[in-house]
Amino acid sequence: MSKLAEQTISEISTLLNSREISSAELTQLSLDRIEKYDPKVGAYLHIDHDGAKKQAQESDTRRASNNSKGPLDGIPIALKDIFLTDDLPTTCASKILENFIAPYDATVVKKLKNAGAVILGKLNMDEFAMGSSNEHSAFKPVHNPWNLDCVAGGSSGGSAASVAAGLCYGALGTDTGGSIRQPSSFNGIVGLKPTYGRISRYGVIAFASSLDQVGPMTKSVRDAAILLNVLAGHDPCDSTSADVEVPDYTDRLDNKLGPIKIGIPKEYFIKELDSEIAAAVQEAIELYKNMGCEIVDISLPHTRYAIATYYLIATAEASSNLARYDGVRYGTRHDPNQGLIEMYNETRGKGFGLEVKRRIMLGTYALSAGYYDAYYAKAQCVRTLIRQDFQKAFEKVDIILTPTSPNVAFKFGEHQADPIQMYLADIFTVSCNLAGLPGISVPCGFNQEGLPMGLQLLGPVWAEDKVLQCANAFERETNYQQRRPHEL
Ligand code: GLN
């Protein structure tokens, strides 16, 4: 990979400031790379050549007159196609939103634009963010840049693959049950899911509103902190965004870790965990020990119910959220001219893919009269128990360390036949969403086939600074994030 394409946001920002490169050149480089490599990767759904070049010119003009807006000014960034943009289509990788252009920008998109970021385009994903492999995109699959025969993970697979392949310098993803962290681990990049409420969800297409959270996906921990600085904060347009103080996340990133306590939950070291990942995580634990951290064995006893709880709550919320796609107000309409119900049936029958329909049916069932108490209400109770597990654990430890995923990127089709197998692989990521906690995935090595593996660090609510600091200390001691995939 060319030296420039390998650089991180913070490195590029230095080059821009010293005028060694212009944003226009950088943006052209990204667009050229997309043209050359994306046909193989499939990360982009929409590329905004003209818009990106114009934004880059504007950024260069600002810099020339010493009016730079900060570290993101002029940096080519891309967005998962779940974020509303008023100048580009937003499809959520679904036929039901094909060609849909939103009337406004999501708050996070506005924030990126205000910070001077150059928006290259919109990235592929699993339809409505439902999936763990990106095989559920209605348009095309995403190929893993480390091995094109393997999936990129999901649902933010386009975001992860584009960062890994050097097709943008950072991307936004969303994480409802692992969709930032799992694809990040599959692609050897850093992915942060902040605390629920840390970043506005206004203008982010809803999957499961009590679980969804926006986050950065980048080559380095510092880059994730730079993006979080721009994205975090209260938004009057999103009542679930919290009005709490936002620290500067880059400030104390390089501080020595100090004698912090890191908890290792025994429930996360199960027989389904790939042995090479288990060994890499063990090495990470040793590394933290050598840095002076105290390693504490802990238990999160309700972990075994996490998948069932997540797949009840997420599908229930999805069935309600997706009711709005009825062919009347948004996107595509299929009308056989036989009446309203027939129009709904045709529109939703043709517009949604199989996985989305499966989730709507599961969720509608869990919410229906007679089953609500047995399924949805019960799941809410278990969710509280899972949250309490973490509260108790964080009385004893500062950070919890686990593998991000029980497996590395798998081959296309491997989990297609049995959706339950695909759901079970979310075992290490969903609890964090159920409890509303911040979590990060950082590269922790490569298996024998050269596929990346990921380490997950979880913190108490609002402790993104701690999580980032801990991840940064690990990154400093290792060089996994410097390895890039061979040119495709
Ligand atoms: N893989 C999980 C699911 O399919 C998580 C998806 C997500 O976080 N958006 O629901």
Residues whose N, C-alpha, C, O or C-beta is under 5 A from the ligand:
A	BS01	LIG	A129 M130 G131 S132 G154 S155 T174 D175 T176 G177 G178 S179 D426
